[in-house]
Amino acid sequence: MSLQARNVTDMRGDRVEIVVDSGTNVLKYEIEATKAGRRVEVSTSRGTVEVTEVTRSGTPIRTARFMASRVVAVVEHPAPPVARRGRRLGKDQTSLL
């Protein structure tokens, strides 16, 4: 997933699951954006799949690399949308809408 295709509001909760064939069975790994403002990026090049947790400025925090020939699936789970906090009404106020 490229940086241009993502929204600026990427945040904690972004998660990627990687399923890898180990020869005798299948192993599952998860990389998750652990703090607010971080995102998870996936890139494929030269026979490797790389999953990286990066900060807003693009500094890599954690990186996992897998041989592309052994990767069975890469499942991306985007962060759930954030409910916007609106103004709370007072006890004696009613909504105008």
Biopython code that builds the backbone (N, CA, C, O; Angstrom):
import numpy as np
from Bio.PDB.StructureBuilder import StructureBuilder

atoms = [
    (1, "MET", "N", (0.842, -1.162, 0.000)),
    (1, "MET", "CA", (0.000, 0.000, 0.000)),
    (1, "MET", "C", (0.891, 1.229, 0.000)),
    (1, "MET", "O", (1.760, 1.373, 0.860)),
    (2, "SER", "N", (0.682, 2.095, -0.942)),
    (2, "SER", "CA", (1.558, 3.248, -1.049)),
    (2, "SER", "C", (1.086, 4.377, -0.150)),
    (2, "SER", "O", (-0.082, 4.440, 0.232)),
    (3, "LEU", "N", (2.002, 5.256, 0.179)),
    (3, "LEU", "CA", (1.687, 6.383, 1.045)),
    (3, "LEU", "C", (0.677, 7.315, 0.388)),
    (3, "LEU", "O", (-0.153, 7.903, 1.082)),
    (4, "GLN", "N", (0.728, 7.463, -0.938)),
    (4, "GLN", "CA", (-0.178, 8.360, -1.621)),
    (4, "GLN", "C", (-1.619, 7.859, -1.554)),
    (4, "GLN", "O", (-2.548, 8.667, -1.562)),
    (5, "ALA", "N", (-1.820, 6.566, -1.491)),
    (5, "ALA", "CA", (-3.164, 6.003, -1.502)),
    (5, "ALA", "C", (-3.834, 6.067, -0.134)),
    (5, "ALA", "O", (-5.033, 5.810, -0.030)),
    (6, "ARG", "N", (-3.097, 6.399, 0.907)),
    (6, "ARG", "CA", (-3.641, 6.400, 2.261)),
    (6, "ARG", "C", (-4.098, 7.802, 2.646)),
    (6, "ARG", "O", (-3.629, 8.793, 2.087)),
    (7, "ASN", "N", (-5.015, 7.874, 3.601)),
    (7, "ASN", "CA", (-5.470, 9.155, 4.123)),
    (7, "ASN", "C", (-4.470, 9.672, 5.140)),
    (7, "ASN", "O", (-3.666, 8.910, 5.676)),
    (8, "VAL", "N", (-4.523, 10.960, 5.401)),
    (8, "VAL", "CA", (-3.645, 11.565, 6.388)),
    (8, "VAL", "C", (-4.072, 11.139, 7.788)),
    (8, "VAL", "O", (-3.280, 11.234, 8.726)),
    (9, "THR", "N", (-5.305, 10.673, 7.945)),
    (9, "THR", "CA", (-5.839, 10.331, 9.261)),
    (9, "THR", "C", (-5.537, 8.903, 9.682)),
    (9, "THR", "O", (-6.220, 8.375, 10.560)),
    (10, "ASP", "N", (-4.524, 8.246, 9.079)),
    (10, "ASP", "CA", (-4.155, 6.895, 9.486)),
    (10, "ASP", "C", (-3.811, 6.897, 10.960)),
    (10, "ASP", "O", (-3.251, 7.867, 11.470)),
    (11, "MET", "N", (-4.143, 5.816, 11.651)),
    (11, "MET", "CA", (-3.990, 5.853, 13.089)),
    (11, "MET", "C", (-3.837, 4.478, 13.681)),
    (11, "MET", "O", (-3.835, 3.463, 12.984)),
    (12, "ARG", "N", (-3.709, 4.478, 14.987)),
    (12, "ARG", "CA", (-3.611, 3.242, 15.734)),
    (12, "ARG", "C", (-4.781, 2.333, 15.373)),
    (12, "ARG", "O", (-5.917, 2.791, 15.245)),
    (13, "GLY", "N", (-4.496, 1.052, 15.210)),
    (13, "GLY", "CA", (-5.540, 0.107, 14.846)),
    (13, "GLY", "C", (-5.314, -0.494, 13.474)),
    (13, "GLY", "O", (-5.854, -1.559, 13.175)),
    (14, "ASP", "N", (-4.520, 0.171, 12.623)),
    (14, "ASP", "CA", (-4.121, -0.431, 11.356)),
    (14, "ASP", "C", (-3.446, -1.750, 11.660)),
    (14, "ASP", "O", (-2.629, -1.834, 12.576)),
    (15, "ARG", "N", (-3.783, -2.794, 10.895)),
    (15, "ARG", "CA", (-3.218, -4.106, 11.208)),
    (15, "ARG", "C", (-3.067, -4.894, 9.921)),
    (15, "ARG", "O", (-3.899, -4.790, 9.020)),
    (16, "VAL", "N", (-1.998, -5.685, 9.835)),
    (16, "VAL", "CA", (-1.756, -6.545, 8.685)),
    (16, "VAL", "C", (-1.458, -7.952, 9.191)),
    (16, "VAL", "O", (-0.631, -8.134, 10.084)),
    (17, "GLU", "N", (-2.133, -8.943, 8.618)),
    (17, "GLU", "CA", (-1.863, -10.342, 8.925)),
    (17, "GLU", "C", (-1.096, -10.940, 7.751)),
    (17, "GLU", "O", (-1.450, -10.706, 6.596)),
    (18, "ILE", "N", (-0.049, -11.708, 8.038)),
    (18, "ILE", "CA", (0.740, -12.372, 7.005)),
    (18, "ILE", "C", (0.693, -13.867, 7.293)),
    (18, "ILE", "O", (1.018, -14.303, 8.397)),
    (19, "VAL", "N", (0.288, -14.647, 6.301)),
    (19, "VAL", "CA", (0.236, -16.097, 6.439)),
    (19, "VAL", "C", (1.382, -16.665, 5.616)),
    (19, "VAL", "O", (1.482, -16.407, 4.416)),
    (20, "VAL", "N", (2.264, -17.454, 6.277)),
    (20, "VAL", "CA", (3.477, -17.957, 5.655)),
    (20, "VAL", "C", (3.499, -19.484, 5.715)),
    (20, "VAL", "O", (3.181, -20.078, 6.745)),
    (21, "ASP", "N", (3.880, -20.115, 4.595)),
    (21, "ASP", "CA", (4.036, -21.566, 4.531)),
    (21, "ASP", "C", (5.418, -21.911, 5.063)),
    (21, "ASP", "O", (6.426, -21.445, 4.531)),
    (22, "SER", "N", (5.468, -22.737, 6.125)),
    (22, "SER", "CA", (6.761, -23.107, 6.704)),
    (22, "SER", "C", (7.216, -24.502, 6.272)),
    (22, "SER", "O", (8.192, -25.031, 6.803)),
    (23, "GLY", "N", (6.516, -25.090, 5.320)),
    (23, "GLY", "CA", (6.887, -26.421, 4.856)),
    (23, "GLY", "C", (5.988, -27.491, 5.452)),
    (23, "GLY", "O", (5.382, -28.269, 4.716)),
    (24, "THR", "N", (5.894, -27.540, 6.769)),
    (24, "THR", "CA", (5.048, -28.547, 7.416)),
    (24, "THR", "C", (3.691, -27.995, 7.826)),
    (24, "THR", "O", (2.719, -28.747, 7.905)),
    (25, "ASN", "N", (3.608, -26.711, 8.085)),
    (25, "ASN", "CA", (2.337, -26.081, 8.434)),
    (25, "ASN", "C", (2.355, -24.618, 8.019)),
    (25, "ASN", "O", (3.290, -24.154, 7.367)),
    (26, "VAL", "N", (1.306, -23.900, 8.407)),
    (26, "VAL", "CA", (1.169, -22.493, 8.038)),
    (26, "VAL", "C", (1.292, -21.656, 9.309)),
    (26, "VAL", "O", (0.667, -21.964, 10.323)),
    (27, "LEU", "N", (2.096, -20.601, 9.251)),
    (27, "LEU", "CA", (2.283, -19.698, 10.384)),
    (27, "LEU", "C", (1.621, -18.361, 10.091)),
    (27, "LEU", "O", (1.624, -17.893, 8.952)),
    (28, "LYS", "N", (1.054, -17.748, 11.124)),
    (28, "LYS", "CA", (0.383, -16.460, 10.957)),
    (28, "LYS", "C", (1.093, -15.412, 11.819)),
    (28, "LYS", "O", (1.338, -15.631, 13.005)),
    (29, "TYR", "N", (1.418, -14.275, 11.205)),
    (29, "TYR", "CA", (2.060, -13.167, 11.901)),
    (29, "TYR", "C", (1.171, -11.946, 11.786)),
    (29, "TYR", "O", (0.468, -11.784, 10.789)),
    (30, "GLU", "N", (1.192, -11.079, 12.796)),
    (30, "GLU", "CA", (0.426, -9.833, 12.758)),
    (30, "GLU", "C", (1.338, -8.663, 13.096)),
    (30, "GLU", "O", (2.144, -8.730, 14.025)),
    (31, "ILE", "N", (1.197, -7.600, 12.331)),
    (31, "ILE", "CA", (1.879, -6.335, 12.619)),
    (31, "ILE", "C", (0.769, -5.311, 12.796)),
    (31, "ILE", "O", (-0.107, -5.186, 11.940)),
    (32, "GLU", "N", (0.802, -4.576, 13.907)),
    (32, "GLU", "CA", (-0.259, -3.612, 14.198)),
    (32, "GLU", "C", (0.344, -2.262, 14.554)),
    (32, "GLU", "O", (1.378, -2.186, 15.219)),
    (33, "ALA", "N", (-0.317, -1.193, 14.102)),
    (33, "ALA", "CA", (0.100, 0.157, 14.483)),
    (33, "ALA", "C", (-0.267, 0.331, 15.954)),
    (33, "ALA", "O", (-1.447, 0.321, 16.303)),
    (34, "THR", "N", (0.730, 0.489, 16.811)),
    (34, "THR", "CA", (0.516, 0.423, 18.250)),
    (34, "THR", "C", (0.196, 1.754, 18.911)),
    (34, "THR", "O", (-0.310, 1.766, 20.033)),
    (35, "LYS", "N", (0.472, 2.868, 18.258)),
    (35, "LYS", "CA", (0.194, 4.175, 18.850)),
    (35, "LYS", "C", (-0.536, 5.051, 17.846)),
    (35, "LYS", "O", (-0.487, 4.805, 16.641)),
    (36, "ALA", "N", (-1.209, 6.066, 18.348)),
    (36, "ALA", "CA", (-1.938, 6.989, 17.491)),
    (36, "ALA", "C", (-0.977, 7.687, 16.534)),
    (36, "ALA", "O", (0.126, 8.073, 16.922)),
    (37, "GLY", "N", (-1.397, 7.843, 15.293)),
    (37, "GLY", "CA", (-0.581, 8.519, 14.293)),
    (37, "GLY", "C", (0.321, 7.594, 13.514)),
    (37, "GLY", "O", (0.955, 8.024, 12.551)),
    (38, "ARG", "N", (0.396, 6.331, 13.906)),
    (38, "ARG", "CA", (1.231, 5.392, 13.162)),
    (38, "ARG", "C", (0.384, 4.628, 12.165)),
    (38, "ARG", "O", (-0.835, 4.527, 12.304)),
    (39, "ARG", "N", (1.056, 4.091, 11.153)),
    (39, "ARG", "CA", (0.363, 3.311, 10.127)),
    (39, "ARG", "C", (1.229, 2.107, 9.762)),
    (39, "ARG", "O", (2.403, 2.035, 10.123)),
    (40, "VAL", "N", (0.630, 1.176, 9.046)),
    (40, "VAL", "CA", (1.344, -0.016, 8.608)),
    (40, "VAL", "C", (1.397, 0.007, 7.089)),
    (40, "VAL", "O", (0.367, 0.159, 6.433)),
    (41, "GLU", "N", (2.587, -0.142, 6.530)),
    (41, "GLU", "CA", (2.773, -0.150, 5.074)),
    (41, "GLU", "C", (3.280, -1.510, 4.632)),
    (41, "GLU", "O", (4.073, -2.146, 5.326)),
    (42, "VAL", "N", (2.809, -1.953, 3.457)),
    (42, "VAL", "CA", (3.234, -3.229, 2.885)),
    (42, "VAL", "C", (3.903, -2.943, 1.554)),
    (42, "VAL", "O", (3.367, -2.195, 0.737)),
    (43, "SER", "N", (5.079, -3.537, 1.326)),
    (43, "SER", "CA", (5.747, -3.378, 0.035)),
    (43, "SER", "C", (6.317, -4.724, -0.399)),
    (43, "SER", "O", (6.689, -5.558, 0.427)),
    (44, "THR", "N", (6.376, -4.914, -1.710)),
    (44, "THR", "CA", (6.927, -6.144, -2.280)),
    (44, "THR", "C", (8.009, -5.760, -3.265)),
    (44, "THR", "O", (7.780, -4.947, -4.161)),
    (45, "SER", "N", (9.203, -6.348, -3.103)),
    (45, "SER", "CA", (10.287, -6.080, -4.044)),
    (45, "SER", "C", (11.337, -7.171, -3.949)),
    (45, "SER", "O", (11.637, -7.663, -2.862)),
    (46, "ARG", "N", (11.889, -7.544, -5.083)),
    (46, "ARG", "CA", (12.983, -8.506, -5.192)),
    (46, "ARG", "C", (12.749, -9.794, -4.407)),
    (46, "ARG", "O", (13.646, -10.293, -3.728)),
    (47, "GLY", "N", (11.540, -10.319, -4.510)),
    (47, "GLY", "CA", (11.258, -11.598, -3.880)),
    (47, "GLY", "C", (11.003, -11.551, -2.387)),
    (47, "GLY", "O", (10.983, -12.594, -1.733)),
    (48, "THR", "N", (10.807, -10.355, -1.830)),
    (48, "THR", "CA", (10.481, -10.247, -0.413)),
    (48, "THR", "C", (9.226, -9.407, -0.215)),
    (48, "THR", "O", (8.939, -8.493, -0.988)),
    (49, "VAL", "N", (8.490, -9.737, 0.832)),
    (49, "VAL", "CA", (7.341, -8.933, 1.247)),
    (49, "VAL", "C", (7.756, -8.282, 2.555)),
    (49, "VAL", "O", (8.163, -8.967, 3.493)),
    (50, "GLU", "N", (7.655, -6.960, 2.620)),
    (50, "GLU", "CA", (8.079, -6.214, 3.804)),
    (50, "GLU", "C", (6.884, -5.478, 4.381)),
    (50, "GLU", "O", (6.186, -4.755, 3.670)),
    (51, "VAL", "N", (6.652, -5.665, 5.681)),
    (51, "VAL", "CA", (5.569, -4.980, 6.389)),
    (51, "VAL", "C", (6.228, -4.101, 7.439)),
    (51, "VAL", "O", (7.002, -4.590, 8.262)),
    (52, "THR", "N", (5.925, -2.799, 7.417)),
    (52, "THR", "CA", (6.602, -1.845, 8.289)),
    (52, "THR", "C", (5.593, -0.971, 9.019)),
    (52, "THR", "O", (4.654, -0.457, 8.411)),
    (53, "GLU", "N", (5.787, -0.805, 10.321)),
    (53, "GLU", "CA", (5.018, 0.167, 11.097)),
    (53, "GLU", "C", (5.813, 1.461, 11.065)),
    (53, "GLU", "O", (6.981, 1.479, 11.452)),
    (54, "VAL", "N", (5.194, 2.549, 10.607)),
    (54, "VAL", "CA", (5.901, 3.826, 10.471)),
    (54, "VAL", "C", (5.151, 4.933, 11.200)),
    (54, "VAL", "O", (3.942, 4.851, 11.416)),
    (55, "THR", "N", (5.903, 5.978, 11.575)),
    (55, "THR", "CA", (5.315, 7.141, 12.241)),
    (55, "THR", "C", (4.745, 8.086, 11.191)),
    (55, "THR", "O", (4.844, 7.822, 9.993)),
    (56, "ARG", "N", (4.156, 9.174, 11.637)),
    (56, "ARG", "CA", (3.604, 10.181, 10.712)),
    (56, "ARG", "C", (4.672, 10.726, 9.770)),
    (56, "ARG", "O", (4.402, 10.998, 8.600)),
    (57, "SER", "N", (5.875, 10.879, 10.287)),
    (57, "SER", "CA", (6.956, 11.446, 9.477)),
    (57, "SER", "C", (7.620, 10.415, 8.569)),
    (57, "SER", "O", (8.479, 10.764, 7.759)),
    (58, "GLY", "N", (7.226, 9.135, 8.700)),
    (58, "GLY", "CA", (7.783, 8.106, 7.832)),
    (58, "GLY", "C", (8.936, 7.317, 8.434)),
    (58, "GLY", "O", (9.539, 6.490, 7.750)),
    (59, "THR", "N", (9.252, 7.558, 9.703)),
    (59, "THR", "CA", (10.329, 6.822, 10.361)),
    (59, "THR", "C", (9.857, 5.403, 10.679)),
    (59, "THR", "O", (8.840, 5.234, 11.352)),
    (60, "PRO", "N", (10.577, 4.379, 10.207)),
    (60, "PRO", "CA", (10.153, 3.005, 10.507)),
    (60, "PRO", "C", (10.376, 2.655, 11.976)),
    (60, "PRO", "O", (11.415, 2.975, 12.553)),
    (61, "ILE", "N", (9.382, 1.994, 12.572)),
    (61, "ILE", "CA", (9.471, 1.570, 13.964)),
    (61, "ILE", "C", (9.777, 0.079, 14.029)),
    (61, "ILE", "O", (10.736, -0.333, 14.682)),
    (62, "ARG", "N", (8.967, -0.728, 13.356)),
    (62, "ARG", "CA", (9.178, -2.178, 13.301)),
    (62, "ARG", "C", (9.053, -2.631, 11.868)),
    (62, "ARG", "O", (8.245, -2.091, 11.112)),
    (63, "THR", "N", (9.836, -3.606, 11.486)),
    (63, "THR", "CA", (9.797, -4.143, 10.133)),
    (63, "THR", "C", (9.831, -5.662, 10.185)),
    (63, "THR", "O", (10.595, -6.251, 10.949)),
    (64, "ALA", "N", (8.990, -6.294, 9.360)),
    (64, "ALA", "CA", (9.010, -7.750, 9.219)),
    (64, "ALA", "C", (9.213, -8.059, 7.742)),
    (64, "ALA", "O", (8.549, -7.474, 6.887)),
    (65, "ARG", "N", (10.138, -8.987, 7.434)),
    (65, "ARG", "CA", (10.414, -9.349, 6.040)),
    (65, "ARG", "C", (10.177, -10.840, 5.861)),
    (65, "ARG", "O", (10.551, -11.651, 6.708)),
    (66, "PHE", "N", (9.540, -11.189, 4.728)),
    (66, "PHE", "CA", (9.224, -12.578, 4.427)),
    (66, "PHE", "C", (9.597, -12.868, 2.980)),
    (66, "PHE", "O", (9.514, -11.987, 2.125)),
    (67, "MET", "N", (10.009, -14.100, 2.708)),
    (67, "MET", "CA", (10.269, -14.514, 1.327)),
    (67, "MET", "C", (8.930, -14.582, 0.601)),
    (67, "MET", "O", (8.009, -15.255, 1.064)),
    (68, "ALA", "N", (8.813, -13.896, -0.525)),
    (68, "ALA", "CA", (7.553, -13.829, -1.259)),
    (68, "ALA", "C", (7.079, -15.201, -1.705)),
    (68, "ALA", "O", (5.874, -15.438, -1.790)),
    (69, "SER", "N", (8.003, -16.109, -1.992)),
    (69, "SER", "CA", (7.618, -17.443, -2.445)),
    (69, "SER", "C", (6.955, -18.252, -1.334)),
    (69, "SER", "O", (6.254, -19.221, -1.625)),
    (70, "ARG", "N", (7.157, -17.882, -0.073)),
    (70, "ARG", "CA", (6.560, -18.587, 1.062)),
    (70, "ARG", "C", (5.289, -17.926, 1.591)),
    (70, "ARG", "O", (4.567, -18.524, 2.389)),
    (71, "VAL", "N", (5.011, -16.700, 1.156)),
    (71, "VAL", "CA", (3.836, -15.980, 1.647)),
    (71, "VAL", "C", (2.586, -16.528, 0.963)),
    (71, "VAL", "O", (2.486, -16.534, -0.264)),
    (72, "VAL", "N", (1.640, -16.987, 1.775)),
    (72, "VAL", "CA", (0.379, -17.517, 1.265)),
    (72, "VAL", "C", (-0.638, -16.394, 1.113)),
    (72, "VAL", "O", (-1.353, -16.338, 0.113)),
    (73, "ALA", "N", (-0.711, -15.485, 2.114)),
    (73, "ALA", "CA", (-1.698, -14.398, 2.074)),
    (73, "ALA", "C", (-1.202, -13.209, 2.876)),
    (73, "ALA", "O", (-0.490, -13.357, 3.868)),
    (74, "VAL", "N", (-1.595, -12.027, 2.424)),
    (74, "VAL", "CA", (-1.376, -10.785, 3.160)),
    (74, "VAL", "C", (-2.748, -10.138, 3.294)),
    (74, "VAL", "O", (-3.358, -9.753, 2.297)),
    (75, "VAL", "N", (-3.232, -10.020, 4.529)),
    (75, "VAL", "CA", (-4.571, -9.481, 4.778)),
    (75, "VAL", "C", (-4.422, -8.161, 5.505)),
    (75, "VAL", "O", (-3.856, -8.107, 6.598)),
    (76, "GLU", "N", (-4.931, -7.088, 4.899)),
    (76, "GLU", "CA", (-4.837, -5.764, 5.502)),
    (76, "GLU", "C", (-6.157, -5.413, 6.169)),
    (76, "GLU", "O", (-7.222, -5.549, 5.566)),
    (77, "HIS", "N", (-6.084, -4.960, 7.416)),
    (77, "HIS", "CA", (-7.252, -4.527, 8.176)),
    (77, "HIS", "C", (-7.067, -3.047, 8.495)),
    (77, "HIS", "O", (-6.301, -2.713, 9.399)),
    (78, "PRO", "N", (-7.748, -2.151, 7.780)),
    (78, "PRO", "CA", (-7.586, -0.724, 8.082)),
    (78, "PRO", "C", (-8.192, -0.385, 9.440)),
    (78, "PRO", "O", (-9.062, -1.099, 9.941)),
    (79, "ALA", "N", (-7.730, 0.694, 10.016)),
    (79, "ALA", "CA", (-8.251, 1.142, 11.303)),
    (79, "ALA", "C", (-9.716, 1.502, 11.158)),
    (79, "ALA", "O", (-10.117, 2.059, 10.136)),
    (80, "PRO", "N", (-10.527, 1.191, 12.170)),
    (80, "PRO", "CA", (-11.943, 1.562, 12.094)),
    (80, "PRO", "C", (-12.093, 3.077, 12.121)),
    (80, "PRO", "O", (-11.264, 3.774, 12.706)),
    (81, "PRO", "N", (-13.151, 3.593, 11.489)),
    (81, "PRO", "CA", (-13.338, 5.052, 11.487)),
    (81, "PRO", "C", (-13.581, 5.569, 12.907)),
    (81, "PRO", "O", (-14.188, 4.895, 13.739)),
    (82, "VAL", "N", (-13.100, 6.753, 13.150)),
    (82, "VAL", "CA", (-13.233, 7.358, 14.473)),
    (82, "VAL", "C", (-14.521, 8.152, 14.526)),
    (82, "VAL", "O", (-14.826, 8.930, 13.621)),
    (83, "ALA", "N", (-15.272, 7.947, 15.595)),
    (83, "ALA", "CA", (-16.483, 8.751, 15.784)),
    (83, "ALA", "C", (-16.055, 10.156, 16.191)),
    (83, "ALA", "O", (-15.268, 10.339, 17.120)),
    (84, "ARG", "N", (-16.578, 11.123, 15.490)),
    (84, "ARG", "CA", (-16.218, 12.515, 15.801)),
    (84, "ARG", "C", (-16.909, 12.941, 17.080)),
    (84, "ARG", "O", (-18.088, 12.663, 17.302)),
    (85, "ARG", "N", (-16.148, 13.619, 17.907)),
    (85, "ARG", "CA", (-16.745, 14.134, 19.133)),
    (85, "ARG", "C", (-17.409, 15.451, 18.828)),
    (85, "ARG", "O", (-16.770, 16.387, 18.348)),
    (86, "GLY", "N", (-18.675, 15.519, 19.103)),
    (86, "GLY", "CA", (-19.408, 16.764, 18.894)),
    (86, "GLY", "C", (-19.584, 17.496, 20.207)),
    (86, "GLY", "O", (-19.165, 17.027, 21.266)),
    (87, "ARG", "N", (-20.195, 18.623, 20.119)),
    (87, "ARG", "CA", (-20.476, 19.391, 21.325)),
    (87, "ARG", "C", (-21.572, 18.700, 22.108)),
    (87, "ARG", "O", (-22.571, 18.271, 21.530)),
    (88, "ARG", "N", (-21.404, 18.588, 23.389)),
    (88, "ARG", "CA", (-22.441, 18.000, 24.224)),
    (88, "ARG", "C", (-23.462, 19.056, 24.589)),
    (88, "ARG", "O", (-23.132, 20.218, 24.825)),
    (89, "LEU", "N", (-24.699, 18.625, 24.630)),
    (89, "LEU", "CA", (-25.758, 19.544, 25.027)),
    (89, "LEU", "C", (-25.841, 19.591, 26.540)),
    (89, "LEU", "O", (-25.554, 18.612, 27.229)),
    (90, "GLY", "N", (-26.237, 20.739, 27.034)),
    (90, "GLY", "CA", (-26.447, 20.867, 28.476)),
    (90, "GLY", "C", (-27.693, 20.113, 28.903)),
    (90, "GLY", "O", (-28.447, 19.628, 28.059)),
    (91, "LYS", "N", (-27.913, 20.013, 30.189)),
    (91, "LYS", "CA", (-29.057, 19.280, 30.718)),
    (91, "LYS", "C", (-30.392, 19.829, 30.184)),
    (91, "LYS", "O", (-31.280, 19.061, 29.812)),
    (92, "ASP", "N", (-30.518, 21.125, 30.151)),
    (92, "ASP", "CA", (-31.794, 21.743, 29.796)),
    (92, "ASP", "C", (-31.879, 22.141, 28.332)),
    (92, "ASP", "O", (-32.844, 22.795, 27.935)),
    (93, "GLN", "N", (-30.893, 21.762, 27.511)),
    (93, "GLN", "CA", (-30.901, 22.131, 26.093)),
    (93, "GLN", "C", (-31.432, 20.994, 25.252)),
    (93, "GLN", "O", (-31.285, 19.821, 25.596)),
    (94, "THR", "N", (-32.054, 21.359, 24.142)),
    (94, "THR", "CA", (-32.509, 20.359, 23.174)),
    (94, "THR", "C", (-31.791, 20.622, 21.857)),
    (94, "THR", "O", (-31.295, 21.721, 21.611)),
    (95, "SER", "N", (-31.746, 19.616, 21.035)),
    (95, "SER", "CA", (-31.088, 19.761, 19.750)),
    (95, "SER", "C", (-31.925, 20.622, 18.826)),
    (95, "SER", "O", (-33.154, 20.550, 18.849)),
    (96, "LEU", "N", (-31.268, 21.436, 18.012)),
    (96, "LEU", "CA", (-31.970, 22.277, 17.045)),
    (96, "LEU", "C", (-32.214, 21.540, 15.744)),
    (96, "LEU", "O", (-32.907, 22.061, 14.871)),
    (97, "LEU", "N", (-31.675, 20.364, 15.589)),
    (97, "LEU", "CA", (-31.850, 19.612, 14.350)),
    (97, "LEU", "C", (-33.004, 18.678, 14.419)),
    (97, "LEU", "O", (-33.284, 17.970, 13.451)),
]
sb = StructureBuilder()
sb.init_structure("model")
sb.init_model(0)
sb.init_chain("A")
sb.init_seg("    ")
for serial, (resi, resn, name, xyz) in enumerate(atoms, 1):
    if name == "N":
        sb.init_residue(resn, " ", resi, " ")
    sb.init_atom(name, np.array(xyz, "f"), 0.0, 1.0, " ", f" {name:<3s}", serial, name[0])
structure = sb.get_structure()
